Structures are given as structure tokens and as C-alpha cells.
């Protein structure tokens, strides 16, 4: 990736406290930071890379997925998560979002600024402990790729894979040339076999247990 400065967008609740935080961090970071609420439509400049920092204290899971969709459509947009509760929370986020940076709630201003600069330079920003944990997860996924996946049939594996693309039941049925009723029956069996209760849990299970590279590791690990 090049070293062109990225616009920095902080998606958060706009209030006096967040404004003070942004003013303070801008003094340390020496880059402009624009704060927007989640309800605002971002202005995308196709010729200008953008770093979008998601304040998890003020975003729903649906909102995070919406921003992931925006990033998927624009290759010059990088996502980072702010106010992450801890390492377990970070691992959970990395299973569903293509995050280049992780900032914990207890990170100091100095560490946050250092991480933002690393992201500006095109590097990943994650703790060594988190990196090590994700590498171990990758190794476990590689081992699991050679084992039966909890008794799932090939058709069920195809369906759970399509879940990860966000396909609806009708879209899955169309792609596999089966009825929507058949898809629902397969989903019922999948949920029962892997002991989950909904589509999101099934997607998270697949990312943890089936052989696939978590999205944040598709880019070169520079940090």
C-alpha cells in the first residue's frame, strides 16, 4: 500500500466529550480527524484513501456490518475499531469484520496516536498477544480443514459458506438450484449440528472452525 495520507473518519456519537477527545488527539496526532455520527452518509472520494475508526460504544452490530459493506465497495477504505473491550472481544470482531486496527478502551492517548500513524502508513495495528492468538487460530483452522466438520454434509458446508456472503435463503436456493424450503431444512440441520441458534452465530462458527483466512490477515502483516 502507498503512504498517501488517509482522511481519518471517527464514527461516534457527536457530543461535547467526543469533540474534546478529538481536539486533544489531533494535537498529538497532527492529522485532521473528522467526527461523524453513524446516521450520516460518508462522502467518499475515490482518489483519497480513508481510515474509518468505529467507536464501538456507539455502534450496533448492524451498523458495523454496514460500514464493512462500504469498505468492501471501496478498496481504499480501511477500518479500525475503537473502545474494544478486550482481547476476546477483538477476536470476535476479527471473525466478522475486516479490521486493520484494534484500539482497546484502556489504551493511552500516546498509544492510540502511534497506532493511528501506523494505520496511516498502511500497516496493521494490533497487540502482539492478539496477533499470536490469531495465528494460532489460523493453525487450528488449517488442522480442522482435514477433519470432518461436525458431521456437516457437503451441501450443508456449501450453504454455511453462502451464509458468510450475506445471501438470503432465496438467493442460496437460486444459486444451488434447490427450493427455499430445502434451504430452510438444511439450515435447521446445520444449526442443530453445530449447536447455534441463528445465522450470525453460524457464520461466526464457520469462521472459527472451517478453513478460511480471517479478513484482517489477507493483507501483509507489517505491525
Rosetta silent file (secondary structure, phi, psi, omega in degrees, C-alpha in Angstrom):
SEQUENCE: XXXXXXXXXXXXXXXXXXXXXXXXXXXXXXXXXXXXXXXXXXXXXXXXXXXXXXXXXXXXXXXXXXXXXXXXXXXXXXXXXXXXXXXXXXXXXXXXXXXXXXXXXXXXXXXXXXXXXXXXXXXXXXXXXXXXXXXXXXXXXXXXXXXXXXXXXXXXXXXXXXXXXXXXXXXXXXXXXXXXXXXXXXXXXXXXXXXXXXXXXXXXXXXXXXXXXXXXXXXXXXX
SCORE:     score description
SCORE:     0.000 S_00000001
   1 L     0.000  150.642 -179.106    0.000    0.000    0.000 S_00000001
   2 L   -81.693  175.168 -177.582    1.226    3.536   -0.600 S_00000001
   3 L  -101.596   18.145  177.653    1.961    6.101    2.059 S_00000001
   4 L   -61.016  134.132  179.591   -0.591    8.681    0.888 S_00000001
   5 L   -60.027  138.264  178.522   -2.250   10.305    3.899 S_00000001
   6 L   -99.198  142.355  166.939   -5.693    8.987    4.572 S_00000001
   7 E   -62.087  137.440  179.616   -8.675   11.031    5.621 S_00000001
   8 E  -108.337  120.392 -177.837   -9.441    9.954    9.175 S_00000001
   9 E  -116.722  121.971  175.983  -13.112    9.500    9.969 S_00000001
  10 E  -104.511  113.891  179.962  -14.247    8.744   13.522 S_00000001
  11 E   -91.572  110.844 -172.538  -17.761    7.294   13.592 S_00000001
  12 L  -155.343 -177.673  173.013  -19.106    8.100   17.048 S_00000001
  13 L   -83.148  125.832 -178.186  -21.764    9.945   18.996 S_00000001
  14 L   -83.099  108.377  179.575  -21.259   13.671   18.453 S_00000001
  15 L  -149.132  170.184 -178.442  -21.255   15.291   21.880 S_00000001
  16 H   -55.623  -36.769 -179.157  -19.055   17.723   23.858 S_00000001
  17 H   -66.309  -44.608  179.985  -16.991   14.876   25.292 S_00000001
  18 H   -66.887  -34.164  178.276  -16.219   13.341   21.899 S_00000001
  19 H   -65.642  -41.656  177.810  -15.345   16.775   20.498 S_00000001
  20 H   -63.590  -41.070  179.256  -12.874   17.391   23.317 S_00000001
  21 H   -61.580  -44.735 -178.966  -11.323   13.961   22.743 S_00000001
  22 H   -64.397  -43.652  178.561  -10.907   14.640   19.024 S_00000001
  23 H   -60.122  -41.550 -177.795   -9.372   18.074   19.639 S_00000001
  24 H   -67.758  -43.902 -176.401   -6.922   16.579   22.121 S_00000001
  25 H   -71.927  -28.537  177.337   -5.911   13.648   19.925 S_00000001
  26 H   -66.166  -33.916  178.233   -5.498   15.930   16.891 S_00000001
  27 H   -64.418  -35.174 -179.069   -2.900   17.935   18.791 S_00000001
  28 H   -84.019  -36.721 -171.442   -0.909   14.754   19.362 S_00000001
  29 H   -83.541  -28.562  178.863   -1.615   13.043   16.043 S_00000001
  30 L    63.990   28.858  172.815   -1.015   16.063   13.785 S_00000001
  31 L  -135.087  148.288  177.154   -3.655   14.930   11.295 S_00000001
  32 L   -70.564  139.110  176.081   -7.204   16.190   10.844 S_00000001
  33 E  -124.483  125.970  179.105   -9.897   13.901   12.223 S_00000001
  34 E  -103.647  125.469  178.052  -13.496   14.292   11.124 S_00000001
  35 E   -95.893  132.923  176.738  -16.171   13.039   13.500 S_00000001
  36 E  -134.302  151.919  174.200  -19.458   11.821   12.039 S_00000001
  37 L   -83.538  160.483 -176.972  -22.489   10.148   13.513 S_00000001
  38 L   -65.024  -23.649 -177.579  -23.496    6.725   12.288 S_00000001
  39 L   -77.845  -14.470 -178.757  -26.621    8.151   10.667 S_00000001
  40 L   -79.880  143.675  174.686  -24.594   10.343    8.303 S_00000001
  41 L   -83.894  124.107 -177.959  -23.763    9.151    4.806 S_00000001
  42 L   -68.945  144.685  174.795  -19.980    9.272    4.320 S_00000001
  43 L   -91.028  112.791 -175.240  -18.572   11.359    1.489 S_00000001
  44 L   -99.050  122.355  173.189  -16.318    9.006   -0.467 S_00000001
  45 L  -103.683  111.648 -174.747  -13.525   10.422   -2.600 S_00000001
  46 L   -61.196  -20.367 -177.514  -12.365    7.623   -4.890 S_00000001
  47 L   -98.419    3.025 -177.156   -8.933    9.265   -5.223 S_00000001
  48 L  -127.279  114.578  176.662   -8.335    9.711   -1.491 S_00000001
  49 L   -58.973  151.403 -177.730   -7.692    6.771    0.884 S_00000001
  50 E  -136.156  136.750  172.673   -9.742    6.853    4.067 S_00000001
  51 E  -106.207  118.082 -179.545   -9.267    5.425    7.550 S_00000001
  52 E  -107.628  119.085 -179.885  -12.605    4.859    9.288 S_00000001
  53 E  -105.069  119.136 -175.956  -12.445    4.346   13.056 S_00000001
  54 E   -94.671  118.727  177.508  -15.594    2.784   14.501 S_00000001
  55 E   -83.205  104.545 -172.114  -16.414    3.744   18.091 S_00000001
  56 H   -69.111  -16.124  176.966  -17.953    0.516   19.363 S_00000001
  57 H   -69.803  -14.378 -174.445  -19.546    2.254   22.345 S_00000001
  58 H  -130.376   15.936 -179.506  -21.951    3.938   19.929 S_00000001
  59 L  -126.424  138.653  173.857  -22.442    1.452   17.080 S_00000001
  60 L   -83.041  167.718  177.957  -24.734   -1.539   16.755 S_00000001
  61 H   -62.874  -37.367  178.071  -23.616   -4.746   15.084 S_00000001
  62 H   -63.018  -38.472  178.457  -25.796   -3.891   12.091 S_00000001
  63 H   -65.553  -41.163  178.775  -24.046   -0.524   11.794 S_00000001
  64 H   -62.486  -40.707  178.340  -20.618   -2.172   11.870 S_00000001
  65 H   -66.416  -33.869  177.600  -21.677   -4.537    9.103 S_00000001
  66 H   -63.825  -43.297  178.459  -22.955   -1.575    7.089 S_00000001
  67 H   -67.576  -33.830  175.472  -19.560    0.098    7.328 S_00000001
  68 H   -63.239  -39.197  177.648  -17.905   -3.169    6.369 S_00000001
  69 H   -62.935  -39.788  177.630  -20.086   -3.212    3.269 S_00000001
  70 H   -63.636  -43.241  179.940  -18.981    0.333    2.409 S_00000001
  71 H   -65.042  -35.988  179.219  -15.324   -0.677    2.856 S_00000001
  72 H   -63.282  -30.978 -178.079  -15.851   -3.750    0.662 S_00000001
  73 H   -82.647  -16.329 -176.809  -17.035   -1.491   -2.155 S_00000001
  74 L  -131.555  105.742 -172.848  -14.055    0.880   -1.856 S_00000001
  75 L   -66.275  -16.746 -179.674  -10.631   -0.759   -1.648 S_00000001
  76 L   -90.735    8.212  176.672   -9.006    2.448   -0.339 S_00000001
  77 E  -101.220  124.950  175.803  -11.104    2.434    2.839 S_00000001
  78 E  -110.731  143.574 -179.594   -9.541    0.817    5.904 S_00000001
  79 E  -110.468  143.832  171.755  -11.490    0.062    9.076 S_00000001
  80 E  -136.685  155.092 -179.087  -10.331    0.146   12.681 S_00000001
  81 E  -112.788  135.239 -177.452  -12.235   -0.482   15.913 S_00000001
  82 E  -118.274  146.995 -177.638  -12.083    1.868   18.910 S_00000001
  83 E    65.586   38.855  174.288  -13.171    1.137   22.505 S_00000001
  84 E   -72.463  135.843 -171.575  -12.733   -2.621   22.109 S_00000001
  85 L   -69.228  -34.805 -177.330  -13.453   -4.264   25.471 S_00000001
  86 L   176.776 -173.613 -174.240  -10.569   -6.722   25.453 S_00000001
  87 H   -64.438  -40.250  178.767   -8.777   -9.451   23.550 S_00000001
  88 H   -61.414  -41.981  178.104  -11.773  -11.822   23.450 S_00000001
  89 H   -63.017  -39.594  179.501  -13.899   -9.031   22.040 S_00000001
  90 H   -62.800  -43.609  179.105  -11.181   -8.298   19.453 S_00000001
  91 H   -61.804  -42.175  178.506  -11.095  -11.925   18.289 S_00000001
  92 H   -61.378  -43.278  179.556  -14.880  -11.904   17.942 S_00000001
  93 H   -63.703  -41.885 -177.376  -14.739   -8.706   15.874 S_00000001
  94 H   -68.177  -16.956  178.215  -11.995  -10.052   13.607 S_00000001
  95 L   -78.506  -15.606 -176.341  -14.151  -13.069   12.772 S_00000001
  96 L  -125.532  -15.791 -176.670  -16.768  -10.833   11.139 S_00000001
  97 L  -125.553  147.360  177.142  -15.042   -7.583   10.159 S_00000001
  98 L   -90.210   81.823 -175.564  -12.033   -6.747    8.000 S_00000001
  99 E   -98.743  134.743  175.586  -10.260   -4.606   10.594 S_00000001
 100 E   -95.390  -16.573 -178.502   -6.787   -3.178   10.125 S_00000001
 101 E  -144.163  147.293  177.760   -6.565   -1.766   13.637 S_00000001
 102 E  -128.878  122.697  176.237   -7.718   -2.567   17.170 S_00000001
 103 E  -119.828  123.118 -178.642   -7.770    0.051   19.945 S_00000001
 104 E   -85.101  160.493 -179.090   -8.705   -1.050   23.465 S_00000001
 105 L   -60.209  -33.893 -176.106  -10.629    1.030   25.973 S_00000001
 106 L   -94.025   10.550  177.095   -7.639    1.302   28.268 S_00000001
 107 L   -67.182  140.948  177.594   -5.145    2.355   25.559 S_00000001
 108 L   -75.161  161.513  176.937   -3.318    5.596   26.322 S_00000001
 109 H   -58.471  -41.103 -179.417   -3.594    8.623   24.056 S_00000001
 110 H   -61.448  -41.912  179.948    0.053    8.142   23.087 S_00000001
 111 H   -68.491  -38.570  178.149   -0.575    4.521   22.067 S_00000001
 112 H   -62.209  -44.491  179.422   -3.686    5.472   20.110 S_00000001
 113 H   -64.061  -40.209  177.780   -1.754    8.134   18.204 S_00000001
 114 H   -62.582  -41.939  179.238    1.066    5.685   17.485 S_00000001
 115 H   -66.791  -40.285  179.447   -1.441    3.163   16.179 S_00000001
 116 H   -64.719  -36.559  177.299   -3.229    5.722   14.022 S_00000001
 117 H   -66.335  -39.983  177.463    0.078    6.716   12.461 S_00000001
 118 H   -60.739  -41.998  178.432    0.848    3.047   11.724 S_00000001
 119 H   -66.132  -37.847  176.375   -2.544    2.727   10.027 S_00000001
 120 H   -60.138  -33.896 -178.817   -1.847    5.899    8.053 S_00000001
 121 L   -82.896    0.008  176.737    1.341    4.233    6.818 S_00000001
 122 L    92.096    9.799  179.617   -0.622    1.189    5.637 S_00000001
 123 L   -93.985  164.659  168.266    0.325   -1.190    8.452 S_00000001
 124 L   -78.806  155.533  174.363   -1.862   -3.267   10.717 S_00000001
 125 E  -134.294  100.898  177.234   -2.183   -2.180   14.348 S_00000001
 126 L  -147.324  152.885  179.506   -2.840   -4.975   16.822 S_00000001
 127 L   -66.375  155.886  177.754   -1.164   -6.106   20.006 S_00000001
 128 H   -61.449  -36.703  179.662    1.403   -8.892   19.793 S_00000001
 129 H   -62.621  -41.975  179.498   -0.805  -11.011   22.041 S_00000001
 130 H   -68.335  -42.113  176.993   -3.734  -10.629   19.653 S_00000001
 131 H   -57.105  -46.745 -178.969   -1.537  -11.349   16.628 S_00000001
 132 H   -61.778  -40.633 -179.442   -0.254  -14.529   18.287 S_00000001
 133 H   -65.685  -40.216  179.650   -3.781  -15.619   19.133 S_00000001
 134 H   -68.648  -35.230  177.448   -4.994  -15.077   15.565 S_00000001
 135 H   -65.410  -41.456  176.683   -2.033  -17.034   14.174 S_00000001
 136 H   -62.721  -37.155  177.745   -2.895  -19.939   16.496 S_00000001
 137 H   -63.971  -40.963  177.337   -6.487  -19.685   15.275 S_00000001
 138 H   -61.059  -42.706 -179.827   -5.276  -19.913   11.681 S_00000001
 139 H   -64.201  -39.311  178.502   -3.284  -23.029   12.504 S_00000001
 140 H   -66.047  -38.058  177.517   -6.308  -24.606   14.159 S_00000001
 141 H   -63.617  -38.887  178.455   -8.405  -23.802   11.104 S_00000001
 142 H   -63.295  -41.385  177.780   -5.801  -25.483    8.908 S_00000001
 143 H   -65.312  -41.599 -178.635   -5.962  -28.604   11.071 S_00000001
 144 H   -66.695  -23.376 -178.499   -9.757  -28.560   11.036 S_00000001
 145 L   -66.450  -17.525 -179.843   -9.751  -28.387    7.246 S_00000001
 146 L  -102.046    7.721 -178.720   -8.587  -32.016    7.212 S_00000001
 147 L  -118.546  155.892  173.592  -11.225  -33.218    9.670 S_00000001
 148 L   -59.210  136.016 -176.981  -14.978  -33.817    9.337 S_00000001
 149 L   -89.783   78.793  175.672  -16.766  -30.561   10.178 S_00000001
 150 L    53.356   34.029  176.660  -19.117  -31.712   12.934 S_00000001
 151 L    77.515    9.544  179.612  -20.854  -34.130   10.612 S_00000001
 152 L   -69.926  136.756  176.787  -21.872  -31.446    8.114 S_00000001
 153 L   -76.951  168.812  178.366  -22.571  -32.753    4.630 S_00000001
 154 H   -60.520  -41.077  178.665  -21.013  -31.195    1.546 S_00000001
 155 H   -62.903  -41.677  179.443  -24.309  -29.478    0.749 S_00000001
 156 H   -65.789  -35.788  176.334  -24.521  -28.094    4.307 S_00000001
 157 H   -65.556  -38.184  177.287  -20.946  -26.813    4.008 S_00000001
 158 H   -62.520  -42.609 -177.605  -21.906  -25.053    0.774 S_00000001
 159 H   -68.290  -43.240 -179.859  -24.879  -23.427    2.469 S_00000001
 160 H   -66.986  -29.010  175.020  -22.954  -22.270    5.527 S_00000001
 161 H   -67.636  -40.249  178.516  -20.366  -20.832    3.154 S_00000001
 162 H   -69.120  -27.416  175.015  -23.049  -18.866    1.327 S_00000001
 163 H   -58.376  -39.478 -177.687  -24.315  -17.557    4.664 S_00000001
 164 L   -65.113  -18.481  177.737  -20.980  -15.814    5.035 S_00000001
 165 L   -87.734   -2.966 -178.724  -21.609  -13.862    1.834 S_00000001
 166 L    84.551   12.860 -178.339  -24.813  -12.432    3.278 S_00000001
 167 L   -68.382  142.225  174.206  -27.043  -14.393    0.895 S_00000001
 168 L   -79.860  169.750  178.224  -30.717  -14.742    1.778 S_00000001
 169 H   -57.804  -42.117 -178.374  -32.497  -18.102    1.783 S_00000001
 170 H   -67.803  -36.418  178.679  -33.995  -17.378   -1.625 S_00000001
 171 H   -68.607  -39.256  176.260  -30.599  -16.363   -3.041 S_00000001
 172 H   -62.481  -44.163  179.644  -28.999  -19.530   -1.671 S_00000001
 173 H   -59.452  -41.804 -179.449  -31.799  -21.592   -3.191 S_00000001
 174 H   -66.079  -41.573 -178.071  -31.269  -19.939   -6.568 S_00000001
 175 H   -68.549  -33.122 -176.315  -27.504  -20.476   -6.511 S_00000001
 176 H   -98.809    0.704  178.663  -27.811  -24.159   -5.523 S_00000001
 177 L    57.942   44.599  175.394  -30.850  -24.878   -7.738 S_00000001
 178 L  -129.791  173.187  179.058  -32.967  -26.116   -4.822 S_00000001
 179 L   -80.833  158.775  177.002  -36.170  -24.886   -3.231 S_00000001
 180 H   -64.123  -33.374  176.921  -36.216  -22.325   -0.444 S_00000001
 181 H   -61.933  -39.784  178.066  -37.904  -24.953    1.744 S_00000001
 182 H   -63.823  -40.493  178.242  -34.895  -27.246    1.193 S_00000001
 183 H   -61.522  -44.385  179.958  -32.540  -24.451    2.239 S_00000001
 184 H   -61.831  -38.421  178.524  -34.534  -23.889    5.436 S_00000001
 185 H   -65.120  -42.677  177.930  -34.363  -27.627    6.203 S_00000001
 186 H   -63.057  -42.156 -179.935  -30.600  -27.627    5.682 S_00000001
 187 H   -63.093  -40.315  177.198  -30.213  -24.573    7.923 S_00000001
 188 H   -58.651  -45.601 -179.987  -32.210  -26.279   10.663 S_00000001
 189 H   -66.446  -38.883  178.425  -29.894  -29.305   10.477 S_00000001
 190 H   -61.892  -50.283 -178.664  -26.797  -27.091   10.401 S_00000001
 191 H   -57.977  -40.257 -178.532  -27.874  -25.118   13.479 S_00000001
 192 H   -66.996  -42.725 -176.142  -28.616  -28.367   15.331 S_00000001
 193 H   -68.416  -38.934 -176.144  -25.283  -29.990   14.435 S_00000001
 194 H   -99.931    4.808  172.682  -23.084  -27.037   15.372 S_00000001
 195 L    60.503   53.302  173.435  -25.274  -26.009   18.322 S_00000001
 196 L  -126.090  170.946 -174.148  -26.146  -22.436   17.294 S_00000001
 197 L  -119.978  -10.607 -178.934  -29.454  -20.595   17.169 S_00000001
 198 L  -153.032  176.389 -174.763  -29.235  -18.106   14.317 S_00000001
 199 H   -64.651  -42.171 -178.595  -27.454  -17.180   11.090 S_00000001
 200 H   -62.556  -43.117  178.008  -24.942  -14.813   12.697 S_00000001
 201 H   -63.108  -37.228  178.612  -23.848  -17.473   15.202 S_00000001
 202 H   -66.042  -41.157  177.613  -23.495  -19.952   12.348 S_00000001
 203 H   -62.438  -43.650  179.025  -21.326  -17.507   10.382 S_00000001
 204 H   -64.161  -39.161  178.117  -19.105  -16.925   13.417 S_00000001
 205 H   -62.154  -43.523 -178.216  -18.814  -20.690   13.982 S_00000001
 206 H   -62.894  -41.629 -179.165  -17.780  -21.208   10.372 S_00000001
 207 H   -67.340  -30.010  179.634  -15.111  -18.530   10.550 S_00000001
 208 H   -81.345  -31.077 -167.020  -13.693  -20.078   13.727 S_00000001
 209 H  -115.407  -18.165  178.595  -13.842  -23.712   12.697 S_00000001
 210 L  -100.861  160.026 -174.717  -13.660  -24.008    8.929 S_00000001
 211 L   -76.821  100.709  174.344  -10.592  -23.382    6.831 S_00000001
 212 L  -155.899  146.944 -177.819  -10.678  -19.741    5.854 S_00000001
 213 L   -85.928  123.994  177.049   -8.321  -16.864    6.469 S_00000001
 214 L   -54.092  142.961 -170.792   -9.788  -14.148    8.723 S_00000001
 215 H   -56.586  -34.599 -176.621  -10.209  -10.983    6.660 S_00000001
 216 H   -70.032  -11.542 -179.882   -7.670   -8.900    8.580 S_00000001
 217 H  -102.842   11.730  176.796   -4.920  -11.344    7.616 S_00000001
 218 L   -79.006  -20.325  177.799   -5.490  -11.037    3.882 S_00000001
 219 L   -99.428  161.330 -177.483   -3.148   -8.089    3.829 S_00000001
 220 L   -63.093  132.295  179.256    0.539   -8.240    4.645 S_00000001
 221 L   -82.729  108.681 -177.334    1.192   -8.146    8.393 S_00000001
 222 L  -105.389  -16.541 -176.496    3.574   -5.227    8.877 S_00000001
 223 L   -95.974    0.000    0.000    2.987   -4.458   12.565 S_00000001
